[in-house]
Amino acid sequence: MSTLRKTFVELYHTLREPPDEILLELGADGEVLLARLRLLIASLLILLPAVNYVTGGAPYESLVGLTGVGLAVLLSQIWLTMARRRRRYSWLPYVSACFDVSVVSLVLLMLAFREPAAGLNSVVVWGCYPLAVLATALRNDVRVTLLCGALAVFEFLAISAFFLGVASAPVVSPDYGTVHVSNQVQRALLLVASTVITSLIVFRMQRLVQLSGTDGLTGLPNRTFLNQRVPRIIAETRAEGDTLSLALIDLDYFKRINDELGHQAGDRALRHVVETLRLELRRDEPLLRVGGEEFVLVLRQPVGAAWERMEALRRKVESRPFTPEDGAEPRKLTFSAGMSSCPADSVDVSGLMRAADLRLRAAKHSGRNRVIARDSE
């Protein structure tokens, strides 16, 4: 029980945190996959109204089903077009998830206006609700799952309450049976359970991604971010016609700290530098740890402005000495950095890293504690 409570507490705190960039990237890919899957399923569902009509089903039900599926196919194509665009729309997962739920509700409404029992007791159509909730797992965002589940519960209960409320007699159908309030409540509870289970699945996936993509010592993104997210940042920057700069940072004489003070002091020194930099960095300036004392900073600025930014950060770290432990003498920490820019140096991560590494070596050979952005420096 304590483990379950802890999980829900962590889930609550996750909802209050800003979305993780790697998860957003995976969610964007998942949105494209889901859009294609939605279009495929909607296209296949066109067969259901035809089968219903051929096998003796009511013509109105077949027409309603065909209308709902046709609308789903049309809008599914729109969602797929938007999901495949280079630009990522932060609102798209929420809107498309609400669309999935609302299409199910629309079909139930159309059935219920013709025959209330058909709309309230249709197992096939209602079963699309939990499918829509389950599909949100591909988006890797608990917020989307909770919104989708809450909307499904609300719309289903609203439809049930309306038609049961206006009915002057028991809602009965020879094909769909009698509609009972208890059955509607049970279905709503099943939707709640589906939402909770899917949310926990997504939450666990988020935790696994964060653990694999986060440096355990500093809490910074690691090479996973560099390989997964930075290429998309580069693509977005180029599509907008802007310039991007990448800085490869290496702490000076860090080995001395490990040799003289021990590895625990070295770990504290790394956290000290990261804390100093984080206080100065904005959210659109991701800092990554890619090695022992090596970091990468991505700046959406031309190389000149990015160099000035790096110089300010270098001076800030130099001006804030590191105290290994209480009573110990503070030690000054500095770093050297090499910079590269896109598209001048390269248009991919490996090329930018290679150019920045060459300039980092030049900064080390020139005496350390400096930033080099051009080969001529």
Secondary structure as UniProt FT lines:
FT   HELIX           2..16
FT   HELIX           21..45
FT   HELIX           47..54
FT   TURN            55..56
FT   HELIX           59..83
FT   TURN            90..91
FT   HELIX           92..114
FT   HELIX           116..121
FT   HELIX           123..126
FT   HELIX           128..135
FT   HELIX           136..139
FT   HELIX           142..166
FT   STRAND          172..173
FT   TURN            174..176
FT   STRAND          177..178
FT   HELIX           181..213
FT   TURN            216..218
FT   HELIX           223..228
FT   HELIX           230..239
FT   TURN            240..241
FT   STRAND          244..251
FT   TURN            252..253
FT   HELIX           254..261
FT   HELIX           263..280
FT   TURN            283..284
FT   STRAND          287..289
FT   STRAND          294..299
FT   HELIX           303..318
FT   TURN            326..327
FT   STRAND          335..342
FT   TURN            343..345
FT   HELIX           349..365
FT   TURN            366..367
FT   STRAND          371..372
FT   TURN            375..376
//
